[in-house]
Amino acid sequence: MSKPRHLLILPRLRVQNANAISSPLTWGFPAMSAFVGFMHALERKLPDDLYLQLEQIGVVCHSHEILSSSAGYNLQQFHLTRNPVNKDGDTAAIAEEGRMHMDISLVFAVSGDNCRADKGRTAHIAEGIDDIVHGMRIAGGSVIPRNDTKRHPQLVSMPDDADEYEAMFRKHRSRLLPGFALVLNEQALTDRLDALQTTAPGASRLDAWLDFARLHHQCVIDADDGAHRWEVRSTPGWHVPIPIGYGTLSTHEPGEVANARDATTPFRFVESLYSIGQWVSPHRLDRPESLLWYVDNDLEHGVYRLNNDYRDHKHS
């Protein structure tokens, strides 16, 4: 993706009861598709005097609280709502919902005529969009008023010069501290697969992906006295399995699938696509492209996914 010319920064959004279940196999933080969906919903809500084209989005998490409690040995269970009983007086069946509170900052790559307004006008636009956001939901959670009145939204124009461009981003990324940004690191999956195949040649990419979802206890022998101890295997980086979109399983013409919501639109059954994300402190990001996520669909092959260029801009 080309480098963004303008950034909209919405700092310290407090979100209550967001969806903590990101896919059939992952939980702990909303999927990036929830934030991209929010970006599209926000763009549709903007009036003409505040309108910006929202093209990419980055998320920095400052704090979070999963609404769960211990359910025994190394297990957690979500705090679920108590629904009305059915006609027999029994507890009605429910779909499990995982909820969380989080404190996040959002960074958008934006474009449009309003981006080139004067400083006072861009400040008004940023504040107006921030007011709209506080009446919306993010990943199913409610955005509540800030308790920090010193942090204000900003609409920033990035300079053309490469050095000034990076200097401008370094200036604004400090407003995102302390916190961690979720980026994509698919190379970590390839590296883990190569490591697994050195001892298990039959290991698959799924085995490598699941390897990131577990704590590995290993026996370590002290070289001096031969003493044994068990410790959790530690590797560089904070890597997590994440969903990144959907892949097509089958395609159907309009009206072929019974009870479809829209009988005039082609229908596709899909399954989740997964990769590896990494939580990175914003001070380690030199360019906004490393932070931002964007839609990267391959319609010919039925792939609907999100992408991020962290690896392309990561310094060795």
ZAKOL-700925 format. One line per 8 residues: number of its first residue (from 1); for each residue z, y, x of N, C-alpha, C. Coordinates in Angstrom, 1 decimal. Atoms other than C-alpha are relative to their C-alpha. Layout:
<vexlos>
NUM) Z,Y,X,Z,Y,X,Z,Y,X | ...
</vexlos>
This chain:
<vexlos>
1) 0.0,-1.2,0.8,0.0,0.0,0.0,0.0,1.3,0.9 | 0.0,-1.3,-0.7,-0.7,3.6,1.1,1.4,0.6,0.0 | -1.4,-0.6,0.0,2.4,5.6,2.1,0.1,1.0,-1.1 | -0.2,-0.9,1.1,3.9,7.6,-0.7,0.1,1.5,0.4 | 0.0,-1.5,-0.4,3.4,11.4,-0.7,1.2,0.7,-0.6 | -1.1,-0.7,0.6,6.3,12.2,-3.0,1.0,-1.1,-0.5 | -1.1,0.9,0.4,9.7,10.5,-3.7,0.9,0.7,-1.0 | -1.0,-0.4,1.0,12.0,10.8,-6.7,1.2,-0.8,0.3
9) -1.3,0.7,-0.4,15.6,9.9,-5.7,1.0,0.3,-1.1 | -1.1,-0.1,1.0,18.2,9.2,-8.4,1.2,-0.7,0.5 | -1.1,0.6,-0.7,21.5,8.6,-6.6,1.1,-0.4,-1.0 | -1.3,0.4,0.6,24.6,6.8,-7.8,0.0,-0.1,-1.5 | 0.0,0.3,1.4,23.7,5.5,-11.2,1.0,-1.1,-0.3 | -1.0,1.0,0.4,26.6,3.6,-12.8,-0.5,-0.8,-1.2 | 0.5,0.8,1.0,25.4,0.7,-14.9,1.0,-1.1,-0.4 | -0.9,0.9,0.5,27.6,-1.4,-17.1,-0.7,-1.1,-0.8
17) 0.5,1.1,0.7,26.9,-4.9,-18.4,-1.5,-0.3,0.2 | 1.4,0.3,-0.4,23.6,-5.4,-16.6,-0.1,-1.6,0.0 | 0.3,1.4,-0.1,22.0,-8.9,-16.6,0.2,-0.5,1.4 | -0.2,0.6,-1.4,23.3,-10.9,-13.6,-0.8,-1.3,0.2 | 0.8,1.2,-0.1,21.1,-13.9,-14.3,-1.5,0.4,0.2 | 1.3,-0.5,-0.3,17.8,-13.2,-12.6,-1.1,-0.9,-0.2 | 1.1,1.1,0.2,15.9,-16.5,-13.2,0.7,-1.3,-0.4 | -0.6,1.3,0.2,16.5,-20.1,-14.1,0.8,-0.6,1.1
25) -0.6,0.6,-1.2,17.7,-20.8,-10.6,0.9,1.0,0.8 | -0.7,-1.0,-0.8,19.3,-17.5,-9.3,0.8,0.9,-0.9 | -0.8,-0.9,0.7,22.0,-15.2,-10.3,0.8,0.9,1.0 | -0.8,-0.9,-0.8,24.2,-12.4,-8.9,-0.5,1.4,0.1 | 0.5,-1.3,0.0,21.9,-9.4,-9.2,-1.3,0.0,-0.8 | 1.2,0.0,0.8,19.1,-8.4,-11.6,-1.3,-0.2,0.8 | 1.2,0.2,-0.7,15.6,-9.5,-10.7,-0.7,1.4,0.2 | 0.8,-1.2,-0.2,13.3,-6.8,-9.2,-1.0,0.3,-1.1
33) 0.9,-0.2,1.1,11.0,-7.3,-12.2,0.7,0.8,-1.1 | -0.7,-0.8,0.9,13.8,-5.8,-14.3,-0.1,1.5,0.3 | 0.1,-1.4,-0.4,13.7,-2.6,-12.3,-1.4,0.5,-0.1 | 1.4,-0.4,0.2,9.9,-2.5,-12.3,-0.3,0.3,-1.4 | 0.1,-0.2,1.4,10.0,-2.9,-16.0,0.7,1.3,-0.5 | -0.7,-1.2,0.3,12.5,-0.1,-16.2,-0.9,1.2,0.4 | 0.9,-1.1,-0.5,10.1,2.1,-14.1,-1.1,0.3,-1.0 | 1.1,-0.2,1.0,7.3,1.5,-16.6,0.5,0.6,-1.3
41) -0.6,-0.5,1.2,9.6,2.2,-19.6,0.3,1.5,0.2 | -0.4,-1.4,-0.3,10.8,5.4,-18.0,-1.3,0.9,0.0 | 1.3,-0.8,-0.1,7.2,6.7,-17.3,-0.5,0.3,-1.4 | 0.5,-0.2,1.4,6.3,6.2,-21.0,0.9,1.0,-0.8 | -0.9,-1.0,0.7,9.3,8.3,-22.1,-0.1,1.4,0.5 | 0.1,-1.4,-0.6,8.5,11.3,-19.9,-0.9,0.9,-0.8 | 0.9,-1.0,0.7,7.3,14.4,-21.8,-0.9,0.6,1.0 | 1.0,-0.6,-0.8,4.4,16.4,-20.5,0.6,0.9,1.1
49) -0.6,-0.9,-0.9,6.6,19.0,-18.8,0.8,-0.7,1.2 | -0.7,0.8,-1.0,8.4,16.3,-16.8,-0.8,-1.2,0.5 | 0.8,1.2,-0.3,5.6,13.8,-16.4,-0.3,-0.2,1.5 | 0.4,0.5,-1.4,5.2,11.9,-13.1,-0.6,-1.4,-0.2 | 0.4,1.3,0.0,3.3,8.8,-12.4,0.9,-0.8,0.9 | -1.0,0.8,-0.8,5.9,6.2,-11.2,-0.7,-1.2,0.5 | 0.9,1.1,-0.5,4.1,3.8,-8.9,0.8,-1.1,0.7 | -0.8,1.0,-0.7,6.8,2.0,-6.8,1.5,0.3,-0.2
57) -1.5,-0.2,0.2,10.6,1.5,-6.9,0.7,-0.7,1.1 | -0.9,0.6,-1.0,13.3,0.8,-4.4,1.4,0.1,-0.6 | -1.3,0.1,0.5,16.9,-0.2,-5.2,1.0,-0.2,1.1 | -1.1,0.1,-0.9,20.1,0.4,-3.2,1.2,-0.3,-0.8 | -1.3,0.3,0.7,23.3,-1.3,-4.4,1.2,0.5,0.8 | -1.2,-0.5,-0.7,26.5,0.5,-3.5,1.3,-0.8,-0.3 | -1.2,0.9,0.3,29.0,-1.7,-5.3,-0.5,-0.8,-1.3 | 0.3,0.8,1.1,28.9,-4.5,-7.9,1.2,-0.8,-0.4
65) -1.1,0.8,0.5,31.3,-6.5,-10.1,-0.6,-1.0,-1.0 | 0.5,1.0,0.9,30.2,-9.8,-11.6,1.2,-0.3,-1.0 | -1.0,0.3,1.0,32.0,-10.5,-14.9,0.2,-1.5,-0.1 | -0.2,1.5,0.0,33.2,-14.0,-14.1,1.4,-0.3,0.5 | -1.3,0.4,-0.5,36.3,-15.9,-13.2,-0.1,-1.5,0.5 | 0.0,1.3,-0.6,37.2,-19.1,-11.4,0.1,-1.1,-1.1 | 0.0,1.2,0.9,36.4,-22.4,-13.1,0.4,-1.3,0.7 | -0.4,1.1,-0.8,37.9,-24.7,-10.5,-0.6,0.1,1.4
73) 0.3,0.0,-1.5,36.9,-25.7,-7.0,-1.4,0.6,0.2 | 1.3,-0.7,-0.3,34.2,-23.3,-5.8,-0.9,0.2,-1.1 | 0.9,-0.2,1.2,32.9,-22.8,-9.3,0.4,1.3,-0.7 | -0.2,-1.2,0.8,32.6,-19.6,-11.4,-0.6,-0.2,-1.4 | 0.6,0.0,1.4,32.0,-19.1,-15.1,0.0,1.4,-0.5 | 0.2,-1.3,0.5,30.7,-16.0,-16.8,1.0,0.3,-1.1 | -0.8,-0.4,1.2,32.9,-14.1,-19.3,-1.0,0.2,-1.1 | 1.0,0.0,1.1,31.0,-14.7,-22.5,0.6,0.6,-1.3
81) -0.4,-0.6,1.3,31.2,-12.9,-25.9,0.5,-1.1,-0.9 | -0.4,0.9,1.1,33.0,-14.5,-28.8,-0.7,0.3,-1.2 | 0.9,-0.3,1.2,30.5,-14.8,-31.6,0.6,-0.6,-1.3 | -0.6,0.5,1.3,31.3,-15.4,-35.3,-0.3,-1.5,-0.2 | 0.1,1.4,0.3,31.8,-19.0,-36.4,-1.1,-0.2,-1.0 | 1.0,0.3,1.0,29.1,-20.8,-38.4,0.6,-0.4,-1.3 | -0.5,0.3,1.3,29.4,-21.9,-42.0,1.0,-1.1,-0.1 | -0.9,1.1,-0.1,31.3,-25.0,-41.0,1.3,0.4,0.7
89) -1.2,-0.4,-0.7,33.9,-23.0,-39.1,0.0,-0.3,1.5 | 0.1,0.3,-1.4,32.7,-24.2,-35.8,-0.6,1.2,0.8 | 0.6,-1.1,-0.9,31.8,-22.0,-32.8,-1.5,-0.2,0.1 | 1.5,0.0,0.0,28.1,-21.1,-33.0,-0.5,-0.2,1.4 | 0.6,0.2,-1.3,25.9,-22.2,-30.2,-0.6,1.3,0.5 | 0.5,-1.3,-0.6,25.0,-19.3,-27.8,-0.8,-0.3,1.3 | 0.6,0.1,-1.3,22.7,-18.8,-24.9,0.9,0.8,1.0 | -0.9,-0.6,-1.0,24.8,-18.1,-21.8,-0.5,1.3,0.5
97) 0.4,-1.3,-0.6,24.7,-14.5,-20.7,1.0,0.4,1.2 | -0.7,-0.5,-1.1,25.8,-13.3,-17.3,0.0,1.5,0.1 | 0.0,-1.4,-0.1,26.9,-9.7,-17.0,0.7,0.5,1.3 | -0.6,-0.6,-1.2,27.8,-7.4,-14.2,0.0,1.6,-0.1 | 0.0,-1.5,-0.2,28.7,-3.7,-13.4,-0.6,0.3,1.4 | 0.5,-0.4,-1.3,26.9,-2.0,-10.6,-0.2,1.5,0.2 | 0.2,-1.4,-0.4,26.6,1.3,-8.8,-1.2,0.0,0.9 | 1.3,0.1,-0.7,23.0,1.8,-7.6,-0.7,1.4,0.1
105) 0.9,-1.2,-0.1,20.5,4.4,-6.4,-1.4,-0.5,-0.1 | 1.4,0.4,0.2,16.9,4.3,-7.3,-0.9,1.0,0.7 | 1.0,-0.8,-0.7,14.0,5.6,-5.2,-1.4,-0.3,-0.5 | 1.4,0.2,0.5,10.5,6.0,-6.8,-1.0,0.7,0.9 | 1.2,-0.7,-0.5,7.2,6.7,-5.2,-0.8,0.5,-1.2 | 0.6,-0.7,1.2,5.6,9.2,-7.6,-1.2,0.8,0.4 | 1.2,-0.8,-0.2,2.4,11.2,-8.0,-0.2,0.8,-1.2 | 0.3,-0.8,1.2,1.0,13.8,-10.4,0.1,1.5,0.4
113) 0.1,-1.5,-0.2,0.5,17.6,-10.7,1.4,0.6,0.1 | -1.4,-0.5,0.0,4.3,18.2,-11.3,0.6,-0.2,1.4 | -0.6,0.2,-1.3,5.0,16.9,-7.8,-0.2,1.2,0.9 | 0.4,-1.1,-0.9,3.4,20.0,-6.3,0.5,1.3,-0.5 | -0.6,-1.2,0.5,5.5,22.5,-8.2,0.9,0.6,1.1 | -0.9,-0.6,-1.0,7.8,25.0,-6.4,1.4,-0.7,-0.1 | -1.3,0.7,-0.2,11.3,24.0,-5.3,0.9,0.1,-1.3 | -0.9,-0.2,1.2,13.1,25.4,-8.4,-0.6,-0.9,-1.2
121) 0.6,0.8,1.0,10.6,23.6,-10.7,0.2,-1.5,0.2 | -0.2,1.4,-0.3,10.9,20.2,-8.9,1.4,-0.4,-0.3 | -1.4,0.3,0.2,14.7,20.4,-9.1,0.2,-0.1,-1.5 | -0.1,0.1,1.4,14.4,21.0,-12.9,-0.6,-1.3,-0.5 | 0.7,1.3,0.4,12.0,18.0,-13.2,0.9,-1.2,0.3 | -0.9,1.1,-0.4,14.4,15.7,-11.3,1.2,-0.1,-0.9 | -1.2,0.0,0.9,17.4,16.8,-13.4,-0.4,-0.5,-1.4 | 0.4,0.4,1.3,15.4,16.3,-16.6,-0.3,-1.5,-0.1
129) 0.2,1.4,0.0,14.3,12.8,-15.6,1.3,-0.7,0.1 | -1.4,0.6,-0.1,17.9,12.0,-14.6,0.7,-0.1,-1.4 | -0.7,0.0,1.3,19.1,13.0,-18.1,-0.7,-1.1,-0.9 | 0.6,1.0,0.8,16.5,10.7,-19.7,0.5,-1.4,0.4 | -0.5,1.3,-0.5,17.6,7.8,-17.5,1.3,-0.3,-0.5 | -1.4,0.3,0.5,21.2,8.2,-18.7,0.0,-0.3,-1.5 | 0.1,0.5,1.4,20.0,7.4,-22.2,-0.8,-1.3,-0.1 | 0.8,1.3,0.0,18.2,4.2,-21.2,0.9,-1.1,0.5
137) -0.6,1.2,-0.6,19.1,0.7,-20.1,-0.7,-0.5,1.2 | 0.5,0.5,-1.2,18.6,-0.8,-16.7,0.4,-1.5,0.1 | -0.3,1.4,0.0,18.3,-4.6,-16.6,1.0,-0.4,-1.2 | -0.9,0.3,1.1,20.0,-4.7,-20.0,1.3,0.8,0.0 | -1.3,-0.7,-0.1,22.9,-2.5,-18.9,-0.1,1.4,-0.3 | -0.1,-1.4,0.4,24.0,0.9,-20.1,0.3,0.9,1.2 | -0.3,-1.0,-1.0,23.8,3.9,-17.7,1.0,1.0,-0.5 | -1.1,-0.9,0.4,27.0,5.9,-17.9,0.1,1.2,1.0
145) 0.0,-1.2,-0.9,27.8,9.4,-16.5,0.6,-0.3,1.3 | -0.5,0.1,-1.4,28.4,9.8,-12.8,1.4,0.6,0.1 | -1.3,-0.6,-0.3,31.9,10.4,-11.5,-0.1,0.9,1.3 | 0.2,-0.7,-1.2,30.4,12.1,-8.4,-1.0,1.2,-0.3 | 0.8,-1.1,0.4,29.1,15.6,-9.3,-0.7,0.7,1.1 | 0.6,-0.6,-1.2,28.1,16.4,-5.7,-1.4,-0.6,0.3 | 1.3,0.7,-0.3,25.1,14.0,-5.8,-1.0,0.4,-1.1 | 1.0,-0.5,0.9,22.0,15.4,-7.5,-1.3,-0.7,0.2
153) 1.3,0.6,-0.2,18.6,13.8,-8.2,-0.9,1.0,0.7 | 0.9,-0.8,-0.8,15.8,15.1,-6.0,-1.5,-0.5,-0.1 | 1.4,0.2,-0.1,12.0,15.3,-6.1,-0.5,0.5,1.3 | 0.2,-0.4,-1.4,10.9,15.3,-2.4,-1.5,-0.2,0.3 | 1.4,0.1,-0.5,7.4,16.0,-1.0,0.1,-0.4,1.5 | 0.0,0.5,-1.3,6.7,14.1,2.2,-1.1,0.6,0.9 | 1.0,-0.7,-0.8,4.9,15.8,5.1,-1.1,-1.0,0.5 | 1.1,0.9,-0.5,1.6,14.5,6.5,0.2,-0.5,1.4
161) -0.2,0.4,-1.4,2.6,14.4,10.2,0.9,-1.2,0.0 | -0.7,1.3,-0.1,3.8,10.9,11.1,1.5,0.2,0.4 | -1.4,-0.2,-0.5,6.9,12.1,13.0,0.8,0.7,-1.0 | -0.8,-0.7,1.0,7.9,14.6,10.4,0.2,-0.9,-1.2 | -0.1,0.9,1.2,7.3,12.0,7.7,1.2,-0.9,0.2 | -1.1,0.8,-0.2,9.8,9.6,9.3,1.3,0.8,0.1 | -1.2,-0.8,0.0,12.2,12.4,10.0,0.5,0.4,-1.3 | -0.4,-0.4,1.4,12.2,13.5,6.4,0.6,-1.2,-0.7
169) -0.6,1.2,0.7,12.9,9.9,5.2,1.4,-0.2,0.6 | -1.3,0.2,-0.6,15.8,9.6,7.7,1.0,1.0,-0.6 | -0.9,-1.0,0.6,17.3,12.8,6.3,0.4,-0.5,-1.4 | -0.3,0.3,1.4,17.2,11.5,2.7,0.6,-1.4,-0.1 | -0.6,1.3,0.1,18.1,7.9,3.4,1.6,0.0,0.2 | -1.5,-0.1,-0.2,21.6,9.1,4.5,0.7,0.1,-1.3 | -0.6,-0.1,1.3,22.2,9.9,0.9,0.2,-1.3,-0.7 | -0.1,1.3,0.6,21.9,6.2,0.1,1.1,-0.9,0.7
177) -1.1,0.7,-0.6,24.8,5.2,2.3,1.4,0.3,-0.6 | 0.2,1.4,-0.4,26.9,3.2,2.2,-0.6,-0.8,-1.1 | 0.6,0.8,1.0,25.0,0.5,0.4,-1.0,-1.0,0.7 | 1.0,1.0,-0.5,22.4,-2.3,0.8,-1.2,0.0,-0.9 | 1.3,0.1,0.8,18.7,-2.3,-0.2,-0.5,-1.4,0.0 | 0.6,1.3,0.1,17.0,-5.4,-1.4,-1.5,0.1,0.3 | 1.4,0.0,-0.4,13.7,-6.0,0.4,-0.4,-1.5,0.1 | 0.6,1.4,0.0,11.3,-9.0,0.7,-0.1,-0.4,1.5
185) 0.1,0.5,-1.4,11.4,-11.2,3.8,-0.5,-1.5,-0.1 | 0.6,1.3,0.2,9.0,-14.1,3.2,-0.1,-0.7,1.3 | 0.1,0.6,-1.4,8.8,-14.7,7.0,1.2,-0.9,0.2 | -1.2,0.8,-0.2,12.4,-15.9,6.9,-0.1,-1.4,-0.6 | 0.2,1.3,0.6,11.4,-18.7,4.5,-0.9,-0.9,0.9 | 0.9,0.7,-0.9,8.6,-19.8,6.9,0.8,-0.4,1.3 | -0.8,0.4,-1.2,11.0,-19.7,9.9,1.0,-1.1,-0.3 | -1.0,1.1,0.3,13.6,-21.8,8.1,-0.7,-1.3,-0.2
193) 0.7,1.2,0.2,11.0,-24.3,7.1,-0.4,-0.6,1.4 | 0.3,0.5,-1.3,9.9,-24.6,10.7,1.2,-0.6,0.7 | -1.2,0.5,-0.6,13.5,-25.1,11.8,0.4,-1.4,-0.6 | -0.4,1.2,0.6,14.1,-27.8,9.2,-0.9,-1.2,0.4 | 1.0,1.0,-0.3,10.9,-29.7,10.1,0.2,-0.5,1.4 | -0.2,0.5,-1.4,12.1,-30.1,13.7,0.9,-1.3,-0.1 | -0.9,1.2,0.2,14.7,-32.6,12.4,-0.4,-0.8,-1.2 | 0.4,0.7,1.3,13.2,-33.5,9.0,-1.5,0.3,-0.2
201) 1.4,-0.4,0.1,9.4,-33.5,9.3,-0.5,0.0,-1.5 | 0.4,0.0,1.4,9.1,-34.2,5.5,0.5,1.2,-0.8 | -0.5,-1.1,0.8,10.9,-31.0,4.5,-1.1,0.9,-0.5 | 1.0,-0.8,0.7,9.1,-28.8,2.0,0.5,1.5,0.0 | -0.4,-1.4,0.2,9.2,-25.0,1.3,1.1,0.1,-1.0 | -1.2,0.0,0.9,11.5,-25.9,-1.6,1.3,-0.3,0.7 | -1.2,0.3,-0.8,13.9,-27.5,0.8,0.5,1.2,0.8 | -0.4,-1.2,-0.7,13.8,-24.4,2.9,0.6,1.1,-0.9
209) -0.5,-1.0,1.0,14.3,-22.1,-0.1,1.4,-0.4,-0.4 | -1.3,0.4,0.4,17.3,-24.1,-1.3,1.0,0.1,1.1 | -0.9,-0.1,-1.1,18.7,-24.0,2.2,0.7,1.3,0.1 | -0.6,-1.3,0.0,19.4,-20.3,1.7,1.0,0.1,-1.1 | -0.9,-0.1,1.2,21.3,-21.0,-1.5,1.3,-0.7,0.2 | -1.2,0.8,-0.3,24.0,-23.1,0.2,0.8,0.5,1.2 | -0.8,-0.2,-1.1,26.9,-22.7,2.5,0.0,-1.3,0.8 | 0.1,1.2,-0.8,26.5,-25.1,5.4,1.2,-0.1,1.0
217) -1.1,0.2,-0.9,29.7,-26.4,7.1,-0.4,-0.9,1.1 | 0.4,0.8,-1.2,29.1,-27.7,10.6,1.2,-0.2,1.0 | -1.1,0.4,-1.0,31.3,-29.4,13.2,-0.4,0.6,1.4 | 0.3,-0.6,-1.3,31.5,-27.4,16.5,1.0,-0.6,0.9 | -0.9,0.6,-1.0,32.9,-29.0,19.6,0.1,1.0,1.2 | -0.3,-0.9,-1.1,34.6,-26.8,22.2,-0.4,-0.6,1.3 | 0.5,0.5,-1.3,32.9,-27.2,25.6,1.1,-0.2,1.0 | -1.1,0.1,-1.0,36.2,-26.7,27.5,0.9,-1.2,-0.2
225) -1.0,1.1,0.2,38.7,-29.1,25.8,-0.5,-1.1,-0.9 | 0.5,1.0,0.9,36.5,-31.1,23.5,0.5,0.0,-1.4 | -0.6,-0.1,1.3,38.4,-29.9,20.4,-1.1,0.2,-1.0 | 0.9,-0.1,1.1,36.6,-30.1,17.1,0.5,1.0,-1.1 | -0.3,-0.9,1.1,36.5,-27.5,14.4,-1.2,0.1,-1.0 | 1.1,-0.2,1.0,34.5,-26.9,11.2,-0.1,1.5,-0.3 | 0.3,-1.4,0.3,32.9,-23.6,10.5,-1.3,0.1,-0.8 | 1.2,-0.3,0.8,30.3,-22.1,8.2,-1.1,0.4,0.9
233) 1.1,-0.4,-0.8,26.9,-21.9,9.8,-0.4,1.4,-0.3 | 0.3,-1.4,0.2,26.0,-18.3,10.4,-1.4,0.3,0.7 | 1.3,-0.4,-0.5,22.4,-16.9,10.9,-0.1,1.5,-0.2 | 0.2,-1.5,0.1,21.3,-13.3,11.5,-0.7,0.3,-1.4 | 0.6,-0.5,1.3,20.5,-11.3,8.3,0.7,-0.6,-1.2 | -0.6,0.3,1.3,21.8,-11.4,4.8,-1.1,-0.4,-1.0 | 1.2,0.4,0.7,19.1,-13.5,3.1,0.5,-0.7,-1.3 | -0.3,0.5,1.3,19.1,-14.5,-0.6,-1.3,-0.5,-0.7
241) 1.1,0.5,0.8,16.8,-16.6,-2.8,-0.2,1.0,-1.2 | 0.3,-0.9,1.1,15.1,-14.3,-5.4,-1.3,-0.4,-0.7 | 1.3,0.2,0.7,12.4,-14.5,-8.1,-0.8,1.2,0.2 | 0.9,-1.1,-0.3,9.4,-12.4,-7.5,-1.2,0.2,-1.0 | 1.0,-0.2,1.0,7.2,-12.9,-10.6,-0.3,-1.4,-0.7 | 0.4,1.2,0.8,5.3,-15.6,-12.5,-1.4,-0.5,0.4 | 1.3,0.7,-0.3,2.5,-18.1,-11.9,-0.5,-0.7,-1.3 | 0.6,0.6,1.2,0.1,-19.4,-14.6,0.0,-1.5,0.0
249) 0.1,1.5,0.2,0.4,-23.0,-15.8,-1.2,-0.4,-0.8 | 1.1,0.3,0.8,-2.2,-22.9,-18.5,-0.4,1.2,-0.7 | 0.6,-1.2,0.6,-4.5,-20.4,-20.2,-0.6,-0.4,-1.4 | 0.5,0.3,1.4,-5.3,-20.3,-24.0,-0.6,1.3,-0.6 | 0.6,-1.1,0.6,-7.6,-18.2,-26.0,0.9,0.6,-1.2 | -0.8,-0.6,1.1,-6.2,-15.8,-28.7,0.0,-0.9,-1.3 | -0.1,0.8,1.2,-4.9,-17.7,-31.7,0.2,-1.5,0.2 | -0.1,1.5,-0.2,-4.8,-21.2,-30.0,1.4,-0.5,0.0
257) -1.4,0.4,-0.1,-1.0,-21.2,-29.6,0.7,0.4,-1.2 | -0.7,-0.3,1.3,1.0,-21.5,-32.8,1.2,0.8,0.3 | -1.2,-0.8,0.0,3.7,-18.9,-33.5,0.0,1.0,1.2 | 0.1,-1.0,-1.0,2.5,-16.7,-30.6,0.3,1.4,-0.6 | -0.3,-1.3,0.5,3.7,-13.1,-31.0,-1.2,0.8,-0.4 | 1.2,-0.7,0.2,0.2,-11.7,-30.8,-1.2,-0.9,0.0 | 1.1,1.0,0.2,-2.8,-13.7,-32.2,-1.3,0.6,0.5 | 1.3,-0.6,-0.4,-5.4,-11.3,-30.7,-0.1,0.1,1.6
265) 0.0,-0.1,-1.4,-4.4,-11.5,-27.0,0.0,-1.4,0.7 | 0.0,1.3,-0.7,-5.1,-14.4,-24.6,1.5,-0.4,0.4 | -1.3,0.5,-0.2,-2.0,-16.5,-24.0,0.1,-0.9,1.2 | -0.2,0.8,-1.2,-0.6,-18.0,-20.8,1.4,-0.5,0.1 | -1.4,0.6,-0.3,2.3,-20.4,-20.1,0.2,0.3,1.5 | -0.3,-0.3,-1.4,3.9,-19.4,-16.8,1.3,-0.6,0.4 | -1.3,0.3,-0.6,6.7,-20.4,-14.5,0.4,1.0,1.1 | -0.4,-1.0,-1.0,8.8,-18.4,-12.1,-0.5,-0.3,1.4
273) 0.3,0.1,-1.4,7.8,-17.7,-8.6,1.2,0.5,0.8 | -1.2,-0.3,-0.8,10.4,-17.5,-5.9,-0.3,0.3,1.5 | 0.1,-0.3,-1.4,10.8,-16.1,-2.4,1.4,0.3,0.6 | -1.3,-0.3,-0.7,13.5,-14.9,0.0,0.1,1.6,0.1 | -0.3,-1.4,-0.2,15.0,-11.4,-0.2,1.0,0.2,1.1 | -1.0,-0.3,-1.0,17.2,-9.7,2.3,0.6,1.4,-0.3 | -0.7,-1.2,0.2,19.9,-7.1,1.9,0.1,0.7,1.3 | 0.0,-0.7,-1.2,19.5,-4.4,4.5,0.6,1.4,-0.2
281) -0.6,-1.3,0.1,21.5,-1.2,5.1,-1.2,1.0,0.1 | 1.1,-0.9,0.0,19.2,1.8,4.4,-0.2,0.7,1.4 | 0.2,-0.6,-1.3,19.9,3.2,7.9,-0.9,-0.8,1.0 | 0.9,0.9,-0.8,17.8,0.3,9.3,-1.5,0.2,-0.5 | 1.4,-0.2,0.5,14.7,1.4,7.3,-0.5,1.3,0.5 | 0.5,-1.2,-0.6,12.5,3.9,9.1,-1.1,0.7,-0.9 | 1.0,-0.5,0.9,9.9,4.4,6.3,0.3,-0.4,-1.4 | -0.3,0.4,1.4,10.1,4.4,2.5,-0.8,-1.2,-0.4
289) 0.8,1.2,0.3,7.4,1.7,2.4,0.8,-1.3,0.2 | -0.8,1.1,-0.2,10.0,-0.7,3.7,1.0,-0.3,-1.2 | -0.9,0.1,1.1,12.2,0.0,0.7,-0.7,-0.3,-1.4 | 0.6,0.0,1.4,9.7,0.2,-2.2,-0.7,-1.3,-0.3 | 0.7,1.1,0.6,8.5,-2.6,-4.4,-1.1,0.4,-0.9 | 1.1,-0.4,0.8,5.2,-2.6,-6.2,-0.7,-1.3,-0.6 | 0.7,1.1,0.6,3.0,-4.8,-8.5,-1.1,-0.5,0.8 | 1.0,0.5,-0.8,0.7,-7.1,-6.6,-0.6,-1.2,-0.6
297) 0.5,1.1,0.8,-1.0,-9.3,-9.2,-1.4,-0.5,0.6 | 1.3,0.6,-0.3,-3.9,-11.7,-8.5,-0.4,-0.7,-1.3 | 0.4,0.5,1.3,-5.4,-12.1,-11.9,-1.0,-1.2,0.0 | 1.0,1.1,-0.1,-8.2,-14.4,-10.8,0.7,-1.4,0.1 | -0.8,1.2,-0.2,-5.6,-17.0,-9.7,1.2,-0.1,-0.9 | -1.1,0.0,0.9,-3.1,-16.2,-12.5,1.3,0.2,0.6 | -1.3,-0.3,-0.7,-0.4,-14.8,-10.2,0.4,1.4,-0.4 | -0.6,-1.3,0.4,1.8,-12.0,-11.5,1.3,0.2,0.8
305) -1.1,0.0,-0.9,4.1,-11.0,-8.8,0.3,1.4,0.5 | -0.4,-1.3,-0.6,5.9,-8.1,-7.0,0.0,-0.2,1.5 | 0.1,0.1,-1.5,5.6,-7.3,-3.3,0.8,1.2,0.6 | -0.8,-1.1,-0.7,7.4,-5.2,-0.7,-0.5,-0.1,1.5 | 0.6,0.0,-1.3,6.2,-4.2,2.8,1.1,0.1,1.1 | -1.0,-0.1,-1.0,9.5,-4.5,4.7,-0.4,-0.6,1.3 | 0.4,0.7,-1.2,8.1,-7.0,7.2,-1.1,0.8,0.8 | 1.1,-0.7,-0.6,5.0,-4.9,7.8,0.5,1.2,0.8
313) -0.5,-1.2,-0.7,7.2,-1.9,8.9,1.2,-0.3,0.8 | -1.3,0.4,-0.7,10.1,-3.8,10.5,-0.3,0.1,1.5 | 0.1,-0.1,-1.5,10.6,-2.9,14.2,0.5,-1.3,0.6 | -0.5,1.2,-0.7,10.9,-5.9,16.5,1.1,0.4,1.0
</vexlos>
